[in-house]
Amino acid sequence: MYGYFVAQIKIHDWQEYKLYLEGYDDIFGKYNGEVIAVDDNPVVLEGAWPYTRTVIIRFPSQAETMRWYESDEYQQLVKHRHKASTADVIVVKGRK
């Protein structure tokens, strides 16, 4: 069963966020993930959407999602995202 990482991000410091993006691919590539969507302007059908970026990433399993997210190298990198933004982040089980 796939694991989906879903992040709704409100970026307030694009300079700092760029540091996160610069290191992202090198780490991400080691964990068998696939970026499904990154959108800075999604179509809002209902409610409010106070975010500047939405990200959906698929991993082969929820365990692989967590292995990537909890890795030392990602935790060092994610500090830039934490400084640059606020986010709501979840992991959901996906169907095949």
C-alpha positions in Angstrom: 0.0 0.0 0.0 1.4 3.4 -1.0 2.2 6.1 1.5 1.3 9.7 0.5 3.0 12.7 2.0 0.7 15.7 1.7 2.0 19.2 2.7 0.0 22.4 2.7 2.6 25.2 3.1 2.4 28.9 3.8 5.8 30.3 2.8 6.8 33.7 4.3 10.6 33.7 3.4 11.3 32.5 -0.1 15.1 33.1 0.2 15.2 30.6 3.1 12.8 28.2 1.3 15.1 28.2 -1.7 17.8 26.7 0.5 15.4 23.8 1.3 14.7 23.3 -2.4 18.4 23.3 -3.4 19.1 20.3 -1.2 15.8 18.5 -1.7 16.5 16.4 -4.8 19.7 14.9 -3.6 18.1 13.5 -0.4 14.7 12.7 -1.9 16.1 10.6 -4.7 17.4 8.0 -2.2 14.0 7.1 -0.9 12.0 5.8 -3.9 9.5 8.7 -3.8 7.7 10.3 -6.7 6.5 13.9 -6.6 2.9 13.7 -7.8 2.0 17.3 -7.5 3.4 20.7 -6.5 1.1 23.6 -7.0 1.3 27.2 -5.9 -2.2 28.1 -7.2 -4.6 25.2 -6.8 -8.2 25.6 -7.7 -10.2 26.0 -4.5 -13.6 24.4 -4.8 -14.8 24.8 -1.2 -13.7 26.7 1.8 -10.6 28.8 2.3 -7.0 27.8 1.2 -4.5 30.0 3.0 -1.5 28.2 1.7 1.1 29.3 -0.9 2.1 25.7 -1.9 0.6 22.3 -1.9 2.8 19.2 -2.3 1.8 15.5 -2.8 4.5 12.8 -2.8 3.9 9.1 -3.3 6.2 6.4 -1.8 6.0 2.6 -2.2 4.8 2.3 1.4 4.0 4.3 4.5 7.2 2.8 6.0 9.3 4.3 3.2 7.6 7.6 3.6 8.6 7.7 7.3 12.1 6.4 6.5 12.6 9.5 4.3 11.0 12.0 6.6 12.8 10.7 9.7 16.2 10.4 8.1 18.9 12.5 9.6 19.7 14.1 6.3 16.2 15.2 5.7 15.8 16.4 9.2 18.8 18.6 8.7 17.4 20.0 5.5 13.8 20.5 6.7 15.1 23.1 9.2 15.1 25.5 6.3 11.5 24.9 5.5 10.6 25.3 9.1 12.3 28.7 9.2 10.8 29.8 5.9 7.2 28.6 6.4 4.4 27.1 8.4 2.8 23.9 7.2 0.2 21.3 7.8 1.7 17.9 6.9 0.2 14.5 6.9 0.9 10.9 5.7 -2.0 8.9 4.3 -2.3 5.3 3.2 -3.0 5.0 -0.5 -4.7 2.4 -2.6 -3.0 0.7 -5.5 
